[in-house]
Amino acid sequence: MPRFETLDLAVEEHVAVVTLNRPDKANSMNDAMWRELQVCFEWLDAEPSVRVVILAGNGRHFCAGIDLGMFSALGGEATDPARRAEQLRRQVLQMQDNLSAIEKCRKPVLAAIHKTCIGGGVDLVCCCDMRYATEDAYFAIREIDIGMTADVGTLQRLPRLIPDGVARELAYTGRDMGAAEAREVGFVNRVYADRDTLLREVTAIARNIAAKSPLAVRGSKEMLVYCRDHPVRDGLNYVATWNAGMLSQVDLMAGIEAQAKKSQARFED
């Protein structure tokens, strides 16, 4: 299992818990964290024993967004405006890839969010399959308040998760969206009283998913992400092709037998 400077990683009963671990900096995302998130989720994607991932944060806050110290290095040292712009574009694309590794991970990723989730933190959780929050959690697209357009995924993913008008209001104003409103508009699935309850309940959901056929769960995620970006006709064609090649007769018979016996099927990794 890899070790990281800015993340904690643990795996138990097929559930991996990735914890942002810069509590003294409100888990703000420095250069190391951006890179390590991609390495971590690519490892989780490839590790057969991991079936579900929980993403959480240590300390008082989930994530305070990008570490502002990173802005001084954006664009590199080039003096020519065109070369500096090209370098900045490459840096932004790399940061997009860092977080897109979460979405590309074949295993479902459940975000457990407490207190602060702003800026890059919103980019981060928009890449997850589901989001759960504490009552004191709040979300904000704070990039607008420092004079920039959010550029790492929030503006592309958020309007597909909540009503378009709400996404636009958040993007234009930078205002806070509390947990109750986030639940109302469908950004988070459920809201819990405190962090301990949040982690306990999200772990229970993760273990429920981990008990299913890993191939069936991975296929479901593949279809949901694909169909978000393609017409229904293309999605129907893809799932037919997928199941023609990926449907496991072993898992199917184990599942049918377990249903008949009202027991829990056991599946290979």
C-alpha positions, -999 to 999 in steps of 0.1 A, spaced: 0 0 0 15 34 -9 22 60 17 17 98 12 27 131 26 -7 148 25 -31 118 26 -39 89 49 -49 57 33 -64 26 50 -82 -5 36 -105 -27 56 -132 -52 45 -128 -41 8 -134 -4 17 -106 21 13 -107 53 33 -87 82 18 -83 111 43 -70 146 34 -43 151 60 -32 187 63 -54 196 93 -32 225 104 -39 241 70 -76 232 69 -67 205 43 -59 231 17 -46 215 -14 -9 222 -20 11 209 -49 19 176 -32 -18 169 -24 -28 175 -60 -2 150 -73 -9 125 -45 -46 124 -51 -40 112 -87 -14 86 -76 -37 74 -48 -68 70 -69 -49 53 -97 -36 28 -72 -72 23 -58 -85 18 -93 -59 -10 -99 -61 -27 -65 -84 -57 -67 -91 -59 -29 -106 -24 -29 -142 -23 -40 -154 11 -26 -136 43 -15 -145 69 11 -130 103 8 -129 123 41 -108 150 58 -89 151 91 -93 180 115 -119 207 118 -125 212 81 -130 189 51 -111 211 26 -104 249 23 -96 247 -14 -63 253 -32 -33 264 -11 -29 300 -21 8 296 -20 5 276 -53 -5 308 -72 30 322 -71 43 292 -91 15 292 -117 28 300 -152 64 291 -144 93 315 -149 88 323 -186 89 361 -193 73 358 -228 35 362 -223 26 335 -248 50 310 -233 38 318 -198 2 314 -209 10 280 -225 28 268 -194 -2 279 -172 -26 261 -195 -5 229 -191 -5 233 -153 -43 237 -152 -48 207 -174 -25 187 -151 -46 197 -121 -77 187 -139 -62 153 -145 -52 150 -109 -89 152 -98 -103 134 -128 -85 103 -115 -113 102 -89 -140 101 -115 -120 76 -136 -115 52 -106 -137 22 -114 -147 19 -78 -175 41 -63 -161 70 -43 -182 84 -15 -173 118 -1 -179 124 36 -178 162 40 -178 181 73 -176 218 79 -157 237 52 -158 226 15 -149 255 -7 -130 263 -40 -109 233 -49 -128 212 -23 -159 216 -44 -139 206 -75 -128 175 -55 -162 163 -44 -179 169 -77 -157 141 -90 -171 117 -65 -201 93 -70 -220 104 -40 -217 131 -14 -227 131 23 -224 159 48 -226 171 84 -252 196 94 -225 223 97 -210 217 63 -211 244 36 -200 247 0 -188 277 -20 -172 284 -53 -148 310 -39 -127 314 -71 -150 343 -81 -140 362 -50 -104 362 -59 -110 373 -95 -108 341 -114 -130 316 -132 -130 282 -115 -111 260 -139 -106 225 -124 -140 210 -129 -167 226 -108 -183 246 -136 -183 215 -159 -196 189 -133 -218 209 -109 -246 218 -134 -250 181 -141 -255 175 -103 -278 204 -93 -302 227 -111 -285 249 -136 -297 282 -121 -285 273 -87 -250 263 -101 -249 297 -119 -258 316 -87 -231 299 -67 -206 305 -94 -214 342 -99 -218 351 -62 -194 329 -44 -220 326 -16 -222 297 9 -246 268 3 -253 251 36 -259 214 41 -297 217 42 -298 235 8 -272 211 -6 -295 182 3 -325 201 -10 -310 206 -45 -296 171 -46 -259 179 -42 -256 157 -11 -275 125 -5 -279 128 32 -270 151 61 -258 138 95 -255 155 129 -218 153 133 -186 139 118 -186 107 138 -221 99 127 -213 109 91 -183 85 90 -202 57 106 -231 59 83 -211 64 51 -190 34 61 -222 13 64 -233 24 29 -198 16 15 -198 -19 30 -232 -25 16 -219 -16 -19 -187 -37 -13 -208 -68 -7 -221 -66 -43 -204 -81 -73 -174 -59 -80 -178 -64 -118 -215 -54 -116 -207 -23 -96 -178 -12 -119 -201 -17 -149 -228 4 -133 -203 33 -127 -190 29 -162 -225 33 -176 -235 62 -154 -205 82 -162 -207 74 -199 -244 81 -202 -239 115 -185 -219 126 -215 -236 107 -244 -271 103 -259 -294 76 -245 -291 56 -278 -253 54 -274 -256 44 -238 -280 16 -246 -257 3 -273 -227 5 -249 -244 -14 -220 -255 -42 -244 -219 -45 -256 -205 -43 -221 -228 -71 -207 -221 -92 -238 -185 -93 -227 -184 -85 -190 -215 -102 -175 -201 -129 -151 -220 -161 -151 -203 -170 -119 -215 -138 -102 -249 -140 -117 -255 -176 -104 -241 -167 -70 -264 -137 -68 -295 -157 -79 -287 -185 -55 -283 -161 -26 -316 -144 -34 -333 -177 -33 -318 -186 0 -322 -151 14 -284 -150 22 -255 -129 12 -236 -139 -19 -198 -139 -18 -179 -126 -49 -143 -127 -60 -124 -95 -61 
